Amino acid sequence: MKYSRRNFIGTAAAGMSAMLLNSRFADAAPVASGYHDPYELVELGKTGIKTTRLCSGTGTRGVNRQSNITRLGYEQAVLFIRDLYHRGVRMFDMADLYGTHCIVNDALKMFPRRDYALFTKIWFMRGALPEAERPNAEILVARFLREMQTDYIDGVQLHCVSSGNWNSEQSEYMTSLDKLKQKGIIRSHGISCHALPALETAVREPWVDTIHVRINPYGPKMDDTVEKVEPVVKQLHQAGKGVIAMKVLGEGELTNNDEQKDNCFRYILQLGAVDVLTIGMDKTSDIVDTENRIRKVSK
């Protein structure tokens, strides 16, 4: 077979990528830092918040106050969230964009509030919500409290942050959220990140208590390549931020291969820089599969 120079370079690059990928898992069984149970309590950075390693993400395909959870139908969604709690999940990740505040409240209101952590996010951009207005943080958080029927929220983040200058562009939201934190209305604030420049800014920004980062070993739905994102995630952890991994399975792109799925969980747990894994689950088989894989790759 004849190879052009371009064929040769492409083949070599593919081979190198495969070698790099395989090296991530070569020493990953058992996980370097020991056994991990999905329901063990972990501390989220320096926030003082202790919650389970596994967090329920309620925003898969979330937009316009709809998500895979809301699409279950209200009663079924409430039962599913309650099932997550009974199995051991103690952190629930929401957003104004997902429309899941009331569902999570109705599912959990029978349980002691101190036993679980509620996180949500503020959508500050145009579009993606029914109304055009983008009220200030005090107005939004007051509504969130009513929808969740709670006196406080464990974490409020700015949603889908991508600008490297977000900490100056969103300073009003930041100031307002900080005041709410000082009053005890929220316990922490931060961002859900969707671009590498925003991620890098978060390392240097002391206002960030918690951060959602898009991370997996293969690259889908991440802010950049694994090689560029991974060191920044480690810097965030070293800076004391509460690091919450999302897109662990590439928003579903990495779910068709068992070995690939195992590698995703193995990689995150081996990284030593992630406190909590947010997984979008909407049926009981998802919960069972996720908890079993976390335990499997930790043995």
N, C-alpha and C positions, 0 to 999 in steps of 0.2 A: 504494500500500500504506500502510495506516495503522499508525503506531507509537505505542505507549504510552510513557510516560516510562521505564518499566522496560526495554522493548525497546531504546529509544535508548541508555540507559546500558550495557546489556549488550553491544550492538553496538560501542559506542565502546570499551569495556574490551577486548573481543576484538581490535579493531583495534590498540589501543595495545600489547597483549601481542605481537601479530604484529610490530609495528614494533620493539619491544625485542629480540625474538628475532632478527629479521633483522639488526639492528645488530651483534649479536655476531659475525656472519660477514662483514660488509661488507668489512672490511679483513684478512680472515684467510687470504688466499692470495697470497703464501706465508705460512707461519706466521711471526709477528713475530720470533721469536728465531732464525730460520734453519732449516736442514734438520735433520730428526730421523729417525734410523734406529731401528727397533724394537730392534735388537741392539747399539746403541752403549752403552758403559759410562757410567753416571751415578753421582754420589755421593748417597747417601741422607741428606739433611740433614747434620748434623754427626757422624754415627755413625762415619764412616770406612769404611763399607761401600760398596763399588763393585759395581754389578751392572747388568744390562741394563734399558733403559727399559721393555721389555715383560716382564711377570711372568705366569706361568701360575697362574691361580686354580683350585683343585681343589675348590671347595665349592659349585658351582651346584646349587641345590635340596638343600643340605646339611643333614642332621639325623640324629640317632641313629646316627652314624658311617656314614652313607651319603650319596652325592652322585652327580651324573651320571658322575663318573669311576669310582667303585666299581661303578656299574651297568653299566659296559662289560664287567664280568667281569675277574678279577684279571690274567690273562695279557694281555688286550687293553689294559687300563689301563696296565700296565707298558710295553708297546710304544709306547703313545701318549705317555707322559711322556718316554720315551727319544727319540722322534721330535722332541718339542719341544726337547730338548737339542741334538740334531743340527742342527736348524734355527737354533739360536743363543740360545734362552732360557736365562738363567742365574739366574733367581729363581723359586722355587716357594712358593706361599702355601697353607698347610695350616691345619688346626685339629683339635682333639680331636673336635669335632662332625662332621667330614667323614669320618673313618676312612681317611685317605689317607697316613698316615705310612709304613706298611710298603710301600705301592705305590711311593711316591716313592723310598724307599731302594733297593728292588730294581731300579728303573729306572736309578738314578744311581750305584750302588755301583762300577761299573767305571770311573768317571771320577774325576779328582783332586778331593778334597773342597774344596780351596781355590778351585776354579774356579766354584762355584755357591753361591748363598745360600738357606738354608732358613728360612722363617718359619712360625710356628704360633701358635695362640691357646688360651687357657684359658677354658673355659665354667664360670662361677661361679654361674649361676642354677639354679633348680629345673627339672626336666623336660628333654626334648630329648636326654638320654643314657640308656643302659640302666640304669645304677646311680644310686641316690639320693645317695650320698656325694659330697661335694665336698672332696677332700683339699687340703692346702696346696700352695703352688707347688713346694717342694722335691720332694715326692712325685710330683707331676705331671710336672715337668720330667725327673726321673730316668726315668720311664716313657717319655716322649717320646724321650729319648736312646736307650733300648733299642730302641724301635720304628724309629727312624731309623738306628740303628747308627752313631752319630756321637759325637764327643767334645764337640761344642759346637753350639749353635743360634744362627743369626745374629740372629733376632728372636723374642721371645715377647710377645704382646699379650693384654690382657684383652678378651674377645670380647663384642661386641654391647653396648657401654656406652651407657647412655641417661640416667642421672641427672646432673644438674648438680653433685651433691655426690659424684660417684664417687671423687674423690681422698681423701675422708675415709672413705667407706663401704668402700672396698677397700684400705685402708691396709696391712693385713696382707699381702695379695698383693704390693703395691707394695714393701714392705720386703724380703720374701723374694726377689723378682725382682732387686732392687737388689743383694742379697748374692750372688746367683748371677752377676750381671754382674761384680761385683768379683772373683770367683773365676775369671772367664773361661769359665764354663760357658755363658753366653749373651752375645751381643755388644751387644744393645740390648733395650729394653722399651718398651711403649707400649700403645695401645688401638686397637680397631676400633670406630668411632663410629657410633651409630644414633639420635642426637637432637641438635638444635642446642644445648641447654644444655650437654651433655657436650662438644661440639665447642668451645664458648666457654671452658669450664673448661680444656681441654687447652692453649689458647693461653697461659694464665697458669701452667700447672703444669710446673716444670722437670724433673720426673721423666719426662715424655714425650719419648722419643727419636724414635719413629716413630708414625705414625697413619694408619689407613685412613679415608678420607673418601668419602662417597657424593656423587658430583658428575657432572652431565651438563648440557647446555644446555636440556633440555626439562622436567626436574623429576621424572620417575618414580623411585620408590624412594629419594628424597633425604630429608634430615632436615628440610627446610623448602623454601621457594621458592629458586630460583637466586639471586635478588637478595639474600636473606639469608645463604645459605650461602657464596657466592663470596667476599665480603670476609673472612669468618672463615678460609677456606682460605688466602687470601693472608697473613693475619696469622700463621697457623701456619708458613707458609714463611718469612716474615720473622723469626720467632722461632727459626729454625734446626731446626725439626722435619723429619724425613724424611716427606714427604707421599706417600702411596700412594693413587691414585685407584681406587675401585671403583664398581660400578653405572654404569660409563661408558656402557653401552648400556641402562640402565634395567632390568637383570636380564632382558634379552631383549625388553622392550616396544618398543625402538627399532630393531629389526633388520629390519623389513619394508620399509623404504624406503631405497634406496641413498643418496640425498641426505642423509637424516636421519642415517644412519650416518657418512657423511663429516663432517657437521657436528659430531657427537659427538667424533670424534677431533681435528678441527680446533680445536674449542673448548678441549679439555683442553690441547693442545700450545701454543695461543696464550696460555693463561692465565698461563704463566710462574710457576706456583706449585706444580706437580706434578712430582715426581721420577720416579715409576714408575706405569705403568698396569697394573692387575691385570685380566685378561680371562679369563673362564671359557670355556675351549675344550675340546671333547671329541671332535673329529674333525679330520682333516688339513685339510679345506676351511676350517675355522674359522681355523686358523693362517695359511693362505695369504691368506685374506680380510683378516685383521687386519693382517698385515705389509704387504700391498699398500696398504691404506687409509692407514696411518701414513705410508708413503713418498709416497703420492699427495698428501695434503693438505699435505705439507711442501715440495713442489716449488715 
